[in-house]
Amino acid sequence: MTPRQDTAPSALTLLPLDIEGLSEQQRRGIVCVYDGIALDTTAVDLGQRPHGQIQVFPRACPRCVADQAAETAGAHAAICESCVDTPAGCETVAALRRLHMEHAR
């Protein structure tokens, strides 16, 4: 199985990530940034991120990415005027929904 790398980076950057609160293993991408479970080849690369003088390489399991995308889409829709005015929602919610569908099992 190959790693999931097909998600648009912009959608992944919308997911909440508390870099300060991550363990060393989470910062290095060894375990999921959301549930702390050891990762395998299905891990989703959340993109290299600066943290002070170092670079962090967070990754997450597909299930956590799907869950975070759904939660983030719901939170965004609750405060977004475009989501209220447009039945299909805005581009942000659409990207988060695609991210959810891509990684939901």
Backbone atoms as SQL, in Angstrom:
CREATE TABLE atoms (id INTEGER PRIMARY KEY, chain TEXT, resi INTEGER, resn TEXT, atom TEXT, x REAL, y REAL, z REAL);
INSERT INTO atoms VALUES
  (1, 'A', 1, 'MET', 'N', 0.842, -1.178, 0.000),
  (2, 'A', 1, 'MET', 'CA', 0.000, 0.000, 0.000),
  (3, 'A', 1, 'MET', 'C', 0.889, 1.244, 0.000),
  (4, 'A', 2, 'THR', 'N', 0.491, 2.242, -0.763),
  (5, 'A', 2, 'THR', 'CA', 1.294, 3.463, -0.837),
  (6, 'A', 2, 'THR', 'C', 0.726, 4.540, 0.066),
  (7, 'A', 3, 'PRO', 'N', 1.573, 5.457, 0.540),
  (8, 'A', 3, 'PRO', 'CA', 1.085, 6.540, 1.395),
  (9, 'A', 3, 'PRO', 'C', 0.091, 7.419, 0.650),
  (10, 'A', 4, 'ARG', 'N', -0.860, 7.961, 1.378),
  (11, 'A', 4, 'ARG', 'CA', -1.839, 8.861, 0.780),
  (12, 'A', 4, 'ARG', 'C', -1.228, 10.248, 0.675),
  (13, 'A', 5, 'GLN', 'N', -0.943, 10.662, -0.535),
  (14, 'A', 5, 'GLN', 'CA', -0.329, 11.956, -0.783),
  (15, 'A', 5, 'GLN', 'C', -1.174, 12.806, -1.718),
  (16, 'A', 6, 'ASP', 'N', -2.390, 12.335, -2.072),
  (17, 'A', 6, 'ASP', 'CA', -3.162, 12.976, -3.118),
  (18, 'A', 6, 'ASP', 'C', -4.045, 14.120, -2.639),
  (19, 'A', 7, 'THR', 'N', -4.090, 14.395, -1.360),
  (20, 'A', 7, 'THR', 'CA', -4.934, 15.464, -0.839),
  (21, 'A', 7, 'THR', 'C', -4.307, 16.823, -1.130),
  (22, 'A', 8, 'ALA', 'N', -5.140, 17.766, -1.529),
  (23, 'A', 8, 'ALA', 'CA', -4.648, 19.120, -1.776),
  (24, 'A', 8, 'ALA', 'C', -4.100, 19.698, -0.483),
  (25, 'A', 9, 'PRO', 'N', -2.870, 20.208, -0.506),
  (26, 'A', 9, 'PRO', 'CA', -2.275, 20.757, 0.712),
  (27, 'A', 9, 'PRO', 'C', -3.132, 21.836, 1.361),
  (28, 'A', 10, 'SER', 'N', -3.831, 22.631, 0.564),
  (29, 'A', 10, 'SER', 'CA', -4.623, 23.708, 1.144),
  (30, 'A', 10, 'SER', 'C', -5.728, 23.178, 2.045),
  (31, 'A', 11, 'ALA', 'N', -6.360, 22.077, 1.686),
  (32, 'A', 11, 'ALA', 'CA', -7.405, 21.497, 2.532),
  (33, 'A', 11, 'ALA', 'C', -6.801, 20.957, 3.828),
  (34, 'A', 12, 'LEU', 'N', -5.644, 20.354, 3.750),
  (35, 'A', 12, 'LEU', 'CA', -4.994, 19.821, 4.954),
  (36, 'A', 12, 'LEU', 'C', -4.586, 20.929, 5.915),
  (37, 'A', 13, 'THR', 'N', -4.243, 22.096, 5.386),
  (38, 'A', 13, 'THR', 'CA', -3.836, 23.191, 6.268),
  (39, 'A', 13, 'THR', 'C', -5.010, 23.792, 7.021),
  (40, 'A', 14, 'LEU', 'N', -6.222, 23.459, 6.629),
  (41, 'A', 14, 'LEU', 'CA', -7.408, 23.942, 7.328),
  (42, 'A', 14, 'LEU', 'C', -7.677, 23.166, 8.617),
  (43, 'A', 15, 'LEU', 'N', -7.087, 21.990, 8.734),
  (44, 'A', 15, 'LEU', 'CA', -7.319, 21.168, 9.923),
  (45, 'A', 15, 'LEU', 'C', -6.609, 21.768, 11.129),
  (46, 'A', 16, 'PRO', 'N', -7.240, 21.706, 12.302),
  (47, 'A', 16, 'PRO', 'CA', -6.596, 22.254, 13.500),
  (48, 'A', 16, 'PRO', 'C', -5.363, 21.435, 13.883),
  (49, 'A', 17, 'LEU', 'N', -4.323, 22.134, 14.291),
  (50, 'A', 17, 'LEU', 'CA', -3.090, 21.457, 14.683),
  (51, 'A', 17, 'LEU', 'C', -2.353, 22.320, 15.692),
  (52, 'A', 18, 'ASP', 'N', -2.250, 21.823, 16.909),
  (53, 'A', 18, 'ASP', 'CA', -1.548, 22.530, 17.983),
  (54, 'A', 18, 'ASP', 'C', -0.114, 22.022, 18.037),
  (55, 'A', 19, 'ILE', 'N', 0.744, 22.615, 17.237),
  (56, 'A', 19, 'ILE', 'CA', 2.131, 22.154, 17.158),
  (57, 'A', 19, 'ILE', 'C', 2.814, 22.210, 18.517),
  (58, 'A', 20, 'GLU', 'N', 2.520, 23.249, 19.274),
  (59, 'A', 20, 'GLU', 'CA', 3.145, 23.411, 20.595),
  (60, 'A', 20, 'GLU', 'C', 2.842, 22.221, 21.521),
  (61, 'A', 21, 'GLY', 'N', 1.655, 21.668, 21.398),
  (62, 'A', 21, 'GLY', 'CA', 1.238, 20.583, 22.282),
  (63, 'A', 21, 'GLY', 'C', 1.622, 19.187, 21.816),
  (64, 'A', 22, 'LEU', 'N', 2.312, 19.083, 20.690),
  (65, 'A', 22, 'LEU', 'CA', 2.672, 17.771, 20.153),
  (66, 'A', 22, 'LEU', 'C', 3.890, 17.180, 20.854),
  (67, 'A', 23, 'SER', 'N', 3.882, 15.863, 20.954),
  (68, 'A', 23, 'SER', 'CA', 5.051, 15.155, 21.483),
  (69, 'A', 23, 'SER', 'C', 6.142, 15.140, 20.410),
  (70, 'A', 24, 'GLU', 'N', 7.331, 14.757, 20.775),
  (71, 'A', 24, 'GLU', 'CA', 8.436, 14.668, 19.820),
  (72, 'A', 24, 'GLU', 'C', 8.100, 13.676, 18.708),
  (73, 'A', 25, 'GLN', 'N', 7.500, 12.543, 19.059),
  (74, 'A', 25, 'GLN', 'CA', 7.131, 11.548, 18.046),
  (75, 'A', 25, 'GLN', 'C', 6.065, 12.093, 17.092),
  (76, 'A', 26, 'GLN', 'N', 5.131, 12.886, 17.608),
  (77, 'A', 26, 'GLN', 'CA', 4.124, 13.490, 16.742),
  (78, 'A', 26, 'GLN', 'C', 4.760, 14.533, 15.829),
  (79, 'A', 27, 'ARG', 'N', 5.685, 15.299, 16.343),
  (80, 'A', 27, 'ARG', 'CA', 6.361, 16.308, 15.524),
  (81, 'A', 27, 'ARG', 'C', 7.187, 15.679, 14.412),
  (82, 'A', 28, 'ARG', 'N', 7.688, 14.484, 14.646),
  (83, 'A', 28, 'ARG', 'CA', 8.509, 13.790, 13.651),
  (84, 'A', 28, 'ARG', 'C', 7.679, 12.934, 12.698),
  (85, 'A', 29, 'GLY', 'N', 6.354, 12.848, 12.937),
  (86, 'A', 29, 'GLY', 'CA', 5.493, 12.087, 12.048),
  (87, 'A', 29, 'GLY', 'C', 5.499, 10.597, 12.279),
  (88, 'A', 30, 'ILE', 'N', 5.933, 10.177, 13.448),
  (89, 'A', 30, 'ILE', 'CA', 5.987, 8.751, 13.766),
  (90, 'A', 30, 'ILE', 'C', 4.626, 8.252, 14.250),
  (91, 'A', 31, 'VAL', 'N', 3.932, 9.104, 15.009),
  (92, 'A', 31, 'VAL', 'CA', 2.598, 8.767, 15.499),
  (93, 'A', 31, 'VAL', 'C', 1.617, 9.863, 15.075),
  (94, 'A', 32, 'CYS', 'N', 0.344, 9.526, 15.045),
  (95, 'A', 32, 'CYS', 'CA', -0.705, 10.449, 14.622),
  (96, 'A', 32, 'CYS', 'C', -0.763, 11.667, 15.541),
  (97, 'A', 33, 'VAL', 'N', -0.897, 12.847, 14.949),
  (98, 'A', 33, 'VAL', 'CA', -0.965, 14.078, 15.737),
  (99, 'A', 33, 'VAL', 'C', -2.278, 14.203, 16.500),
  (100, 'A', 34, 'TYR', 'N', -3.286, 13.426, 16.126),
  (101, 'A', 34, 'TYR', 'CA', -4.582, 13.536, 16.782),
  (102, 'A', 34, 'TYR', 'C', -4.833, 12.454, 17.833),
  (103, 'A', 35, 'ASP', 'N', -4.471, 11.201, 17.545),
  (104, 'A', 35, 'ASP', 'CA', -4.758, 10.152, 18.530),
  (105, 'A', 35, 'ASP', 'C', -3.517, 9.449, 19.079),
  (106, 'A', 36, 'GLY', 'N', -2.334, 9.815, 18.587),
  (107, 'A', 36, 'GLY', 'CA', -1.094, 9.270, 19.132),
  (108, 'A', 36, 'GLY', 'C', -0.795, 7.831, 18.741),
  (109, 'A', 37, 'ILE', 'N', -1.554, 7.270, 17.821),
  (110, 'A', 37, 'ILE', 'CA', -1.349, 5.888, 17.389),
  (111, 'A', 37, 'ILE', 'C', -0.197, 5.828, 16.386),
  (112, 'A', 38, 'ALA', 'N', 0.607, 4.745, 16.474),
  (113, 'A', 38, 'ALA', 'CA', 1.710, 4.556, 15.534),
  (114, 'A', 38, 'ALA', 'C', 1.170, 4.515, 14.108),
  (115, 'A', 39, 'LEU', 'N', 1.892, 5.160, 13.192),
  (116, 'A', 39, 'LEU', 'CA', 1.443, 5.271, 11.808),
  (117, 'A', 39, 'LEU', 'C', 2.091, 4.234, 10.919),
  (118, 'A', 40, 'ASP', 'N', 1.381, 3.897, 9.850),
  (119, 'A', 40, 'ASP', 'CA', 1.917, 2.988, 8.847),
  (120, 'A', 40, 'ASP', 'C', 1.946, 3.710, 7.496),
  (121, 'A', 41, 'THR', 'N', 1.982, 2.958, 6.426),
  (122, 'A', 41, 'THR', 'CA', 2.111, 3.562, 5.097),
  (123, 'A', 41, 'THR', 'C', 0.855, 4.289, 4.631),
  (124, 'A', 42, 'THR', 'N', -0.258, 4.138, 5.345),
  (125, 'A', 42, 'THR', 'CA', -1.483, 4.849, 4.960),
  (126, 'A', 42, 'THR', 'C', -1.553, 6.247, 5.572),
  (127, 'A', 43, 'ALA', 'N', -0.539, 6.629, 6.338),
  (128, 'A', 43, 'ALA', 'CA', -0.532, 7.932, 7.017),
  (129, 'A', 43, 'ALA', 'C', -0.666, 9.082, 6.030),
  (130, 'A', 44, 'VAL', 'N', -1.317, 10.136, 6.482),
  (131, 'A', 44, 'VAL', 'CA', -1.513, 11.333, 5.666),
  (132, 'A', 44, 'VAL', 'C', -0.503, 12.381, 6.114),
  (133, 'A', 45, 'ASP', 'N', 0.310, 12.832, 5.182),
  (134, 'A', 45, 'ASP', 'CA', 1.310, 13.862, 5.453),
  (135, 'A', 45, 'ASP', 'C', 0.597, 15.210, 5.528),
  (136, 'A', 46, 'LEU', 'N', 0.670, 15.876, 6.673),
  (137, 'A', 46, 'LEU', 'CA', -0.004, 17.151, 6.853),
  (138, 'A', 46, 'LEU', 'C', 0.857, 18.336, 6.427),
  (139, 'A', 47, 'GLY', 'N', 2.021, 18.054, 5.912),
  (140, 'A', 47, 'GLY', 'CA', 2.883, 19.109, 5.397),
  (141, 'A', 47, 'GLY', 'C', 3.883, 19.613, 6.414),
  (142, 'A', 48, 'GLN', 'N', 5.084, 19.863, 5.962),
  (143, 'A', 48, 'GLN', 'CA', 6.143, 20.398, 6.814),
  (144, 'A', 48, 'GLN', 'C', 5.729, 21.763, 7.340),
  (145, 'A', 49, 'ARG', 'N', 5.959, 21.983, 8.629),
  (146, 'A', 49, 'ARG', 'CA', 5.554, 23.255, 9.247),
  (147, 'A', 49, 'ARG', 'C', 6.677, 23.796, 10.119),
  (148, 'A', 50, 'PRO', 'N', 6.908, 25.091, 10.052),
  (149, 'A', 50, 'PRO', 'CA', 7.939, 25.681, 10.909),
  (150, 'A', 50, 'PRO', 'C', 7.446, 25.767, 12.348),
  (151, 'A', 51, 'HIS', 'N', 8.381, 25.575, 13.261),
  (152, 'A', 51, 'HIS', 'CA', 8.088, 25.727, 14.690),
  (153, 'A', 51, 'HIS', 'C', 9.348, 26.265, 15.357),
  (154, 'A', 52, 'GLY', 'N', 9.397, 27.573, 15.504),
  (155, 'A', 52, 'GLY', 'CA', 10.612, 28.195, 16.040),
  (156, 'A', 52, 'GLY', 'C', 11.760, 27.974, 15.078),
  (157, 'A', 53, 'GLN', 'N', 12.834, 27.408, 15.585),
  (158, 'A', 53, 'GLN', 'CA', 14.037, 27.169, 14.782),
  (159, 'A', 53, 'GLN', 'C', 14.044, 25.805, 14.108),
  (160, 'A', 54, 'ILE', 'N', 12.997, 25.017, 14.312),
  (161, 'A', 54, 'ILE', 'CA', 12.959, 23.665, 13.729),
  (162, 'A', 54, 'ILE', 'C', 11.776, 23.520, 12.777),
  (163, 'A', 55, 'GLN', 'N', 11.800, 22.454, 12.004),
  (164, 'A', 55, 'GLN', 'CA', 10.691, 22.097, 11.125),
  (165, 'A', 55, 'GLN', 'C', 9.998, 20.874, 11.721),
  (166, 'A', 56, 'VAL', 'N', 8.671, 20.884, 11.655),
  (167, 'A', 56, 'VAL', 'CA', 7.858, 19.796, 12.164),
  (168, 'A', 56, 'VAL', 'C', 7.254, 19.069, 10.965),
  (169, 'A', 57, 'PHE', 'N', 7.139, 17.754, 11.048),
  (170, 'A', 57, 'PHE', 'CA', 6.644, 16.929, 9.946),
  (171, 'A', 57, 'PHE', 'C', 5.429, 16.120, 10.399),
  (172, 'A', 58, 'PRO', 'N', 4.322, 16.795, 10.711),
  (173, 'A', 58, 'PRO', 'CA', 3.162, 16.094, 11.254),
  (174, 'A', 58, 'PRO', 'C', 2.478, 15.193, 10.235),
  (175, 'A', 59, 'ARG', 'N', 1.999, 14.065, 10.742),
  (176, 'A', 59, 'ARG', 'CA', 1.218, 13.128, 9.936),
  (177, 'A', 59, 'ARG', 'C', 0.059, 12.640, 10.788),
  (178, 'A', 60, 'ALA', 'N', -0.938, 12.097, 10.135),
  (179, 'A', 60, 'ALA', 'CA', -2.111, 11.603, 10.848),
  (180, 'A', 60, 'ALA', 'C', -2.644, 10.351, 10.158),
  (181, 'A', 61, 'CYS', 'N', -3.414, 9.574, 10.903),
  (182, 'A', 61, 'CYS', 'CA', -4.058, 8.408, 10.295),
  (183, 'A', 61, 'CYS', 'C', -5.264, 8.894, 9.484),
  (184, 'A', 62, 'PRO', 'N', -5.616, 8.185, 8.429),
  (185, 'A', 62, 'PRO', 'CA', -6.722, 8.605, 7.572),
  (186, 'A', 62, 'PRO', 'C', -8.033, 8.833, 8.332),
  (187, 'A', 63, 'ARG', 'N', -8.332, 7.978, 9.291),
  (188, 'A', 63, 'ARG', 'CA', -9.581, 8.126, 10.049),
  (189, 'A', 63, 'ARG', 'C', -9.612, 9.454, 10.803),
  (190, 'A', 64, 'CYS', 'N', -8.508, 9.824, 11.428),
  (191, 'A', 64, 'CYS', 'CA', -8.452, 11.099, 12.153),
  (192, 'A', 64, 'CYS', 'C', -8.566, 12.281, 11.200),
  (193, 'A', 65, 'VAL', 'N', -7.967, 12.176, 10.018),
  (194, 'A', 65, 'VAL', 'CA', -8.084, 13.246, 9.030),
  (195, 'A', 65, 'VAL', 'C', -9.548, 13.409, 8.629),
  (196, 'A', 66, 'ALA', 'N', -10.227, 12.293, 8.379),
  (197, 'A', 66, 'ALA', 'CA', -11.645, 12.350, 8.017),
  (198, 'A', 66, 'ALA', 'C', -12.463, 12.981, 9.136),
  (199, 'A', 67, 'ASP', 'N', -12.225, 12.554, 10.364),
  (200, 'A', 67, 'ASP', 'CA', -12.963, 13.102, 11.512),
  (201, 'A', 67, 'ASP', 'C', -12.700, 14.594, 11.694),
  (202, 'A', 68, 'GLN', 'N', -11.437, 14.992, 11.603),
  (203, 'A', 68, 'GLN', 'CA', -11.085, 16.400, 11.770),
  (204, 'A', 68, 'GLN', 'C', -11.675, 17.248, 10.642),
  (205, 'A', 69, 'ALA', 'N', -11.680, 16.717, 9.427),
  (206, 'A', 69, 'ALA', 'CA', -12.245, 17.449, 8.293),
  (207, 'A', 69, 'ALA', 'C', -13.744, 17.672, 8.493),
  (208, 'A', 70, 'ALA', 'N', -14.448, 16.649, 8.961),
  (209, 'A', 70, 'ALA', 'CA', -15.890, 16.779, 9.198),
  (210, 'A', 70, 'ALA', 'C', -16.172, 17.788, 10.306),
  (211, 'A', 71, 'GLU', 'N', -15.429, 17.700, 11.388),
  (212, 'A', 71, 'GLU', 'CA', -15.621, 18.638, 12.505),
  (213, 'A', 71, 'GLU', 'C', -15.307, 20.077, 12.087),
  (214, 'A', 72, 'THR', 'N', -14.227, 20.245, 11.346),
  (215, 'A', 72, 'THR', 'CA', -13.827, 21.579, 10.903),
  (216, 'A', 72, 'THR', 'C', -14.847, 22.154, 9.924),
  (217, 'A', 73, 'ALA', 'N', -15.375, 21.313, 9.038),
  (218, 'A', 73, 'ALA', 'CA', -16.399, 21.773, 8.097),
  (219, 'A', 73, 'ALA', 'C', -17.645, 22.231, 8.845),
  (220, 'A', 74, 'GLY', 'N', -18.061, 21.481, 9.850),
  (221, 'A', 74, 'GLY', 'CA', -19.231, 21.856, 10.638),
  (222, 'A', 74, 'GLY', 'C', -19.028, 23.159, 11.382),
  (223, 'A', 75, 'ALA', 'N', -17.860, 23.319, 11.980),
  (224, 'A', 75, 'ALA', 'CA', -17.556, 24.547, 12.725),
  (225, 'A', 75, 'ALA', 'C', -17.502, 25.744, 11.780),
  (226, 'A', 76, 'HIS', 'N', -16.916, 25.542, 10.608),
  (227, 'A', 76, 'HIS', 'CA', -16.819, 26.635, 9.641),
  (228, 'A', 76, 'HIS', 'C', -18.206, 27.034, 9.137),
  (229, 'A', 77, 'ALA', 'N', -19.022, 26.046, 8.798),
  (230, 'A', 77, 'ALA', 'CA', -20.359, 26.328, 8.257),
  (231, 'A', 77, 'ALA', 'C', -21.216, 27.102, 9.248),
  (232, 'A', 78, 'ALA', 'N', -20.978, 26.896, 10.530),
  (233, 'A', 78, 'ALA', 'CA', -21.767, 27.581, 11.555),
  (234, 'A', 78, 'ALA', 'C', -21.478, 29.081, 11.619),
  (235, 'A', 79, 'ILE', 'N', -20.326, 29.506, 11.115),
  (236, 'A', 79, 'ILE', 'CA', -19.954, 30.926, 11.210),
  (237, 'A', 79, 'ILE', 'C', -19.761, 31.609, 9.856),
  (238, 'A', 80, 'CYS', 'N', -19.929, 30.875, 8.773),
  (239, 'A', 80, 'CYS', 'CA', -19.636, 31.407, 7.438),
  (240, 'A', 80, 'CYS', 'C', -20.911, 31.898, 6.751),
  (241, 'A', 81, 'GLU', 'N', -20.911, 33.156, 6.338),
  (242, 'A', 81, 'GLU', 'CA', -22.064, 33.723, 5.636),
  (243, 'A', 81, 'GLU', 'C', -22.302, 33.036, 4.291),
  (244, 'A', 82, 'SER', 'N', -21.241, 32.690, 3.591),
  (245, 'A', 82, 'SER', 'CA', -21.390, 32.019, 2.300),
  (246, 'A', 82, 'SER', 'C', -22.076, 30.670, 2.455),
  (247, 'A', 83, 'CYS', 'N', -21.780, 29.981, 3.531),
  (248, 'A', 83, 'CYS', 'CA', -22.395, 28.675, 3.775),
  (249, 'A', 83, 'CYS', 'C', -23.891, 28.825, 4.044),
  (250, 'A', 84, 'VAL', 'N', -24.263, 29.898, 4.725),
  (251, 'A', 84, 'VAL', 'CA', -25.669, 30.150, 5.022),
  (252, 'A', 84, 'VAL', 'C', -26.411, 30.559, 3.759),
  (253, 'A', 85, 'ASP', 'N', -25.790, 31.396, 2.936),
  (254, 'A', 85, 'ASP', 'CA', -26.435, 31.932, 1.743),
  (255, 'A', 85, 'ASP', 'C', -26.473, 30.958, 0.567),
  (256, 'A', 86, 'THR', 'N', -25.544, 30.015, 0.531),
  (257, 'A', 86, 'THR', 'CA', -25.434, 29.089, -0.589),
  (258, 'A', 86, 'THR', 'C', -25.672, 27.667, -0.104),
  (259, 'A', 87, 'PRO', 'N', -26.681, 26.983, -0.636),
  (260, 'A', 87, 'PRO', 'CA', -26.977, 25.623, -0.182),
  (261, 'A', 87, 'PRO', 'C', -25.784, 24.665, -0.291),
  (262, 'A', 88, 'ALA', 'N', -24.962, 24.839, -1.306),
  (263, 'A', 88, 'ALA', 'CA', -23.811, 23.953, -1.488),
  (264, 'A', 88, 'ALA', 'C', -22.659, 24.317, -0.560),
  (265, 'A', 89, 'GLY', 'N', -22.740, 25.459, 0.118),
  (266, 'A', 89, 'GLY', 'CA', -21.655, 25.890, 0.991),
  (267, 'A', 89, 'GLY', 'C', -20.582, 26.627, 0.221),
  (268, 'A', 90, 'CYS', 'N', -19.539, 26.972, 0.910),
  (269, 'A', 90, 'CYS', 'CA', -18.443, 27.717, 0.283),
  (270, 'A', 90, 'CYS', 'C', -17.325, 26.775, -0.140),
  (271, 'A', 91, 'GLU', 'N', -16.300, 27.339, -0.748),
  (272, 'A', 91, 'GLU', 'CA', -15.162, 26.541, -1.211),
  (273, 'A', 91, 'GLU', 'C', -14.437, 25.860, -0.056),
  (274, 'A', 92, 'THR', 'N', -14.387, 26.514, 1.088),
  (275, 'A', 92, 'THR', 'CA', -13.711, 25.934, 2.250),
  (276, 'A', 92, 'THR', 'C', -14.421, 24.662, 2.704),
  (277, 'A', 93, 'VAL', 'N', -15.729, 24.737, 2.834),
  (278, 'A', 93, 'VAL', 'CA', -16.493, 23.552, 3.253),
  (279, 'A', 93, 'VAL', 'C', -16.417, 22.468, 2.186),
  (280, 'A', 94, 'ALA', 'N', -16.464, 22.857, 0.928),
  (281, 'A', 94, 'ALA', 'CA', -16.356, 21.873, -0.153),
  (282, 'A', 94, 'ALA', 'C', -15.016, 21.140, -0.090),
  (283, 'A', 95, 'ALA', 'N', -13.940, 21.872, 0.155),
  (284, 'A', 95, 'ALA', 'CA', -12.615, 21.252, 0.262),
  (285, 'A', 95, 'ALA', 'C', -12.546, 20.316, 1.462),
  (286, 'A', 96, 'LEU', 'N', -13.116, 20.742, 2.575),
  (287, 'A', 96, 'LEU', 'CA', -13.114, 19.901, 3.774),
  (288, 'A', 96, 'LEU', 'C', -13.976, 18.652, 3.588),
  (289, 'A', 97, 'ARG', 'N', -15.079, 18.783, 2.894),
  (290, 'A', 97, 'ARG', 'CA', -15.928, 17.610, 2.615),
  (291, 'A', 97, 'ARG', 'C', -15.215, 16.626, 1.708),
  (292, 'A', 98, 'ARG', 'N', -14.500, 17.146, 0.693),
  (293, 'A', 98, 'ARG', 'CA', -13.720, 16.250, -0.184),
  (294, 'A', 98, 'ARG', 'C', -12.642, 15.535, 0.616),
  (295, 'A', 99, 'LEU', 'N', -11.993, 16.267, 1.515),
  (296, 'A', 99, 'LEU', 'CA', -10.965, 15.677, 2.365),
  (297, 'A', 99, 'LEU', 'C', -11.571, 14.572, 3.230),
  (298, 'A', 100, 'HIS', 'N', -12.736, 14.839, 3.799),
  (299, 'A', 100, 'HIS', 'CA', -13.423, 13.835, 4.612),
  (300, 'A', 100, 'HIS', 'C', -13.729, 12.581, 3.790),
  (301, 'A', 101, 'MET', 'N', -14.321, 12.777, 2.628),
  (302, 'A', 101, 'MET', 'CA', -14.699, 11.630, 1.784),
  (303, 'A', 101, 'MET', 'C', -13.480, 10.840, 1.323),
  (304, 'A', 102, 'GLU', 'N', -12.408, 11.532, 1.059),
  (305, 'A', 102, 'GLU', 'CA', -11.187, 10.874, 0.590),
  (306, 'A', 102, 'GLU', 'C', -10.604, 9.932, 1.635),
  (307, 'A', 103, 'HIS', 'N', -10.766, 10.290, 2.906),
  (308, 'A', 103, 'HIS', 'CA', -10.111, 9.511, 3.960),
  (309, 'A', 103, 'HIS', 'C', -11.059, 8.716, 4.856),
  (310, 'A', 104, 'ALA', 'N', -12.367, 8.878, 4.668),
  (311, 'A', 104, 'ALA', 'CA', -13.333, 8.120, 5.470),
  (312, 'A', 104, 'ALA', 'C', -13.346, 6.666, 4.968),
  (313, 'A', 105, 'ARG', 'N', -13.536, 5.771, 5.893),
  (314, 'A', 105, 'ARG', 'CA', -13.590, 4.335, 5.502),
  (315, 'A', 105, 'ARG', 'C', -14.939, 3.774, 5.769);
